[in-house]
Amino acid sequence: MIDAYQIVKKNLIDKKYPFLNIEYLKSKYQNEKNNLDFKFDSYIIIGIGGSSQGSKAIAGILNKKNIFYFDHLNSKEIKRTLDLVSPNNTGFIFISKSGTTSEVLTLFDHLVEELKDKIDICKNFLVITEKNTAPLYMLAEHAGIKIIKHESGIGGRFSIFSNTGLIPISLFHDDVESIFNGFQIALDNFINDKYSLDSISPKEQAIKKFELIKVGKNINIMLLYGDELYELGNWLKQLFAESLGKKAFGFLPVVSKMTQDQHSLLQLYLDGPKDKFFEIHAIDSNESNDFIDITLANHKDAMIKTLESEKLPIVNITNYTVENIKEISLQIGNLFANSILEVLILAELGNVDPFGQDAVEKQKNFLK
């Protein structure tokens, strides 16, 4: 198992992971950001899966109300959102690595038709895609829309620290530098294999989960205390499921909103099949005097004690300091990097390729 860590560490030092090459990513981001004139009161981000989920997770953590995501094909919800915003004061960002994502192309055509007489498409639209002859790139180029290059060697679920994630984030968050600082801390800690007592080691996390998978515990229940963390749970779900679910390996990540799911799923969690392991993600309410916050924290503490008393495995407990912008930005960078590093080690342990998703293509073959 130590070999898996050493392999990932060597690859990291040798810069074989473009999505973790912090100097390169930071340079690319700063260059693009300095040349970007794209400021609006609201933003609608159009992308599916990893193309948008990283920035969506951070928008949720920061409780941003002027950021909307079209990561679905719900026509009624799209209309409702467009009715909520002033189109002329809204920036629309289309993201597709390949430029062929059917949902994004459908929404691009739909929004052009809906908005062509209301806004200046060239001013209000921004596209992030690979430079190629795919439809999204060609449509944007033909219309004179600003295009930011999607890094060809970085897949969607690993793109949080690339322009795919950071350009949208920078439009609603002023402290991207602290995210990079948290990212750097994660890399330094990993390479030196030194962590403080309250820090989570991706190596230890990966080994712990691998041992659980080997004994048949292949369902990961993520208990989320605080609605701000819901989209973070969805980012983690994609990262682990799509990267590791190969060759009969992996585990099923389940995003479970607390306390709601205590009234529907807790019976199964505690007394159903013993095929699960748990992790806790919670808003840090230690400084809050709000009775609602205190009650939520009490439920979290009671859940931890219950799982421990039932001898059900808890792989980690993380509290998020969402009220402190500087601190949560640092924590975000650290968490996202550590989660990616953990996936890389688990992939080595499970002898799977974390970057492919060949099974997903089977469904695409049936699209007409």
SVG drawing of the C-alpha trace seen along z (x, -y; Angstrom):
<svg xmlns="http://www.w3.org/2000/svg" viewBox="-42 -45 52 54">
<polyline fill="none" stroke="black" stroke-width="0.4" points="0.0,0.0 2.9,-2.3 3.9,-1.7 0.7,-3.3 1.6,-6.5 5.1,-6.5 3.8,-6.1 1.5,-9.1 4.1,-11.1 6.7,-10.5 4.2,-11.4 3.3,-14.5 7.0,-15.6 7.6,-14.7 4.6,-16.9 2.7,-14.1 -0.6,-15.3 -1.4,-18.6 -4.4,-19.2 -2.1,-19.4 0.7,-21.4 0.1,-24.5 2.7,-26.8 1.3,-26.1 -2.3,-26.4 -1.7,-29.6 0.1,-31.2 -2.7,-30.2 -5.3,-31.5 -3.7,-34.8 -3.0,-35.5 -6.6,-34.7 -8.1,-36.6 -6.0,-39.7 -7.3,-39.8 -10.9,-39.1 -13.5,-41.8 -16.7,-40.0 -18.4,-41.7 -22.1,-41.3 -24.6,-41.4 -25.6,-37.7 -24.1,-34.7 -25.6,-31.6 -23.1,-28.8 -24.0,-26.1 -22.1,-22.9 -22.7,-19.3 -20.9,-17.2 -17.3,-18.2 -17.4,-21.1 -19.5,-23.1 -19.7,-21.0 -16.5,-22.4 -17.5,-26.0 -21.1,-25.1 -19.8,-23.5 -17.9,-26.6 -20.9,-28.9 -22.9,-26.8 -20.4,-26.9 -20.2,-30.7 -24.0,-30.9 -24.0,-33.0 -27.5,-33.9 -26.7,-35.6 -25.1,-32.5 -27.3,-30.0 -26.4,-26.7 -28.0,-25.2 -26.6,-21.7 -29.9,-20.1 -32.5,-20.0 -35.5,-21.2 -37.2,-23.7 -39.5,-25.1 -36.6,-25.8 -34.6,-27.4 -37.5,-29.7 -38.0,-30.5 -34.4,-31.5 -34.4,-33.7 -37.4,-35.4 -35.6,-36.1 -32.5,-37.8 -32.0,-40.8 -30.6,-39.3 -28.6,-42.4 -26.9,-42.3 -26.2,-38.6 -23.1,-36.8 -23.7,-33.4 -20.7,-30.9 -20.8,-27.8 -18.4,-25.0 -17.7,-21.8 -14.2,-20.2 -15.0,-18.4 -17.3,-21.0 -19.8,-18.2 -21.7,-17.9 -25.3,-17.5 -26.9,-19.3 -24.6,-22.3 -25.2,-22.6 -28.9,-22.4 -28.8,-25.1 -26.5,-27.3 -29.0,-27.2 -31.9,-27.7 -30.4,-30.7 -29.2,-32.3 -32.8,-32.1 -34.3,-33.4 -31.9,-36.3 -30.7,-37.4 -33.1,-40.4 -32.4,-41.3 -28.7,-41.2 -25.4,-41.6 -24.4,-37.9 -20.7,-38.8 -20.7,-40.8 -22.8,-38.5 -21.6,-35.1 -18.3,-33.4 -17.3,-29.9 -14.7,-27.6 -13.8,-24.7 -10.9,-23.0 -9.7,-24.7 -10.9,-22.3 -13.5,-21.9 -16.3,-20.8 -19.6,-22.6 -19.3,-24.7 -15.9,-26.2 -17.1,-26.8 -20.4,-28.4 -18.6,-30.7 -15.9,-31.7 -18.4,-32.4 -20.5,-34.6 -17.4,-36.4 -17.9,-35.2 -14.9,-35.2 -13.3,-31.7 -11.1,-30.5 -9.2,-27.4 -10.1,-24.3 -6.9,-22.4 -6.9,-19.3 -5.1,-17.1 -7.5,-17.9 -10.8,-16.1 -13.9,-17.8 -13.8,-16.2 -10.2,-17.1 -10.6,-20.7 -11.3,-22.6 -7.9,-24.3 -7.8,-25.0 -9.5,-27.9 -12.6,-25.7 -13.2,-26.0 -11.4,-29.1 -12.6,-31.6 -16.2,-31.1 -15.2,-31.1 -13.3,-34.3 -16.4,-36.1 -18.2,-35.6 -15.3,-35.2 -12.5,-37.7 -10.1,-35.4 -8.9,-32.8 -5.4,-33.4 -6.3,-31.7 -7.7,-28.7 -4.3,-28.4 -2.6,-28.7 -4.8,-25.8 -3.9,-23.8 -0.2,-24.4 -0.4,-23.4 -2.0,-20.1 0.7,-19.4 3.5,-20.2 2.0,-18.1 1.5,-15.2 5.0,-15.2 6.5,-15.5 3.9,-13.1 3.6,-15.4 0.2,-16.5 -1.0,-18.3 -3.1,-16.3 -6.3,-17.8 -5.4,-17.4 -6.6,-14.5 -3.9,-12.6 -5.1,-11.5 -2.8,-8.4 -4.4,-7.3 -7.9,-8.1 -7.3,-6.0 -5.9,-3.0 -8.8,-3.2 -11.4,-3.1 -9.5,-0.4 -9.6,1.9 -13.3,1.3 -13.9,2.0 -12.0,5.3 -14.4,6.5 -17.5,5.7 -18.3,2.1 -18.8,0.5 -21.4,-2.2 -20.1,-5.6 -22.7,-7.6 -21.8,-11.3 -23.8,-12.9 -24.1,-16.6 -25.0,-19.0 -25.7,-22.3 -27.3,-22.9 -24.3,-25.0 -22.4,-21.7 -24.9,-19.8 -23.1,-20.6 -19.7,-19.8 -21.2,-16.4 -22.2,-16.2 -18.6,-17.1 -17.2,-14.4 -19.8,-11.9 -18.7,-12.4 -15.0,-12.5 -15.0,-9.1 -17.7,-7.3 -16.5,-8.2 -12.8,-7.9 -12.9,-4.6 -16.0,-2.7 -14.2,-0.3 -13.4,3.4 -15.8,4.1 -13.9,1.8 -15.0,-1.3 -17.8,-2.3 -21.1,-4.0 -21.1,-7.6 -24.4,-8.6 -25.1,-12.3 -27.4,-12.4 -28.8,-15.7 -29.2,-15.9 -31.3,-16.2 -34.0,-15.3 -32.6,-11.9 -32.7,-11.0 -36.5,-10.7 -36.3,-8.5 -32.9,-6.6 -31.5,-6.4 -33.2,-3.1 -31.5,-1.5 -28.2,-3.2 -28.2,-1.8 -30.0,1.6 -29.8,2.5 -27.0,4.4 -23.6,3.7 -22.1,2.6 -21.6,-1.0 -19.1,-3.4 -19.7,-7.0 -18.2,-10.5 -19.5,-13.7 -19.4,-17.1 -20.7,-19.9 -20.9,-23.6 -18.9,-24.8 -21.4,-26.5 -19.3,-26.7 -19.4,-30.5 -23.1,-30.8 -25.7,-31.6 -28.5,-30.9 -30.8,-28.2 -31.3,-26.6 -27.5,-26.3 -27.1,-24.8 -29.8,-22.3 -28.2,-21.2 -24.8,-20.8 -26.4,-18.8 -27.9,-16.4 -24.5,-16.0 -22.9,-15.2 -25.7,-12.7 -25.2,-11.0 -21.4,-10.6 -22.1,-9.0 -24.7,-6.7 -22.5,-5.5 -19.7,-4.9 -21.9,-3.0 -23.2,-0.8 -19.6,-0.2 -20.2,-1.6 -17.1,-3.0 -16.6,-6.7 -13.7,-7.5 -13.6,-11.3 -15.3,-14.2 -14.8,-17.7 -16.1,-21.0 -16.3,-24.0 -15.7,-27.6 -18.1,-29.2 -18.4,-32.5 -14.7,-33.2 -14.0,-33.9 -10.2,-33.7 -10.2,-30.5 -12.9,-28.8 -11.1,-29.7 -7.9,-28.1 -9.9,-25.1 -11.6,-24.7 -8.2,-24.6 -6.9,-22.1 -10.0,-19.8 -10.3,-19.7 -6.6,-18.9 -6.6,-16.2 -9.7,-14.6 -8.0,-14.3 -4.8,-12.9 -6.9,-10.4 -8.6,-9.2 -5.2,-8.8 -4.0,-6.5 -7.2,-4.5 -6.9,-4.1 -3.4,-2.7 -4.6,-0.4 -7.5,0.8 -5.5,1.1 -7.9,-1.1 -7.4,-4.1 -8.9,-7.1 -9.0,-9.2 -11.2,-7.2 -14.9,-6.7 -15.5,-4.2 -18.7,-2.9 -20.3,-6.3 -19.8,-6.2 -22.2,-3.2 -25.1,-5.4 -24.0,-8.1 -24.0,-5.5 -27.8,-5.3 -28.3,-9.1 -29.9,-10.1"/>
</svg>
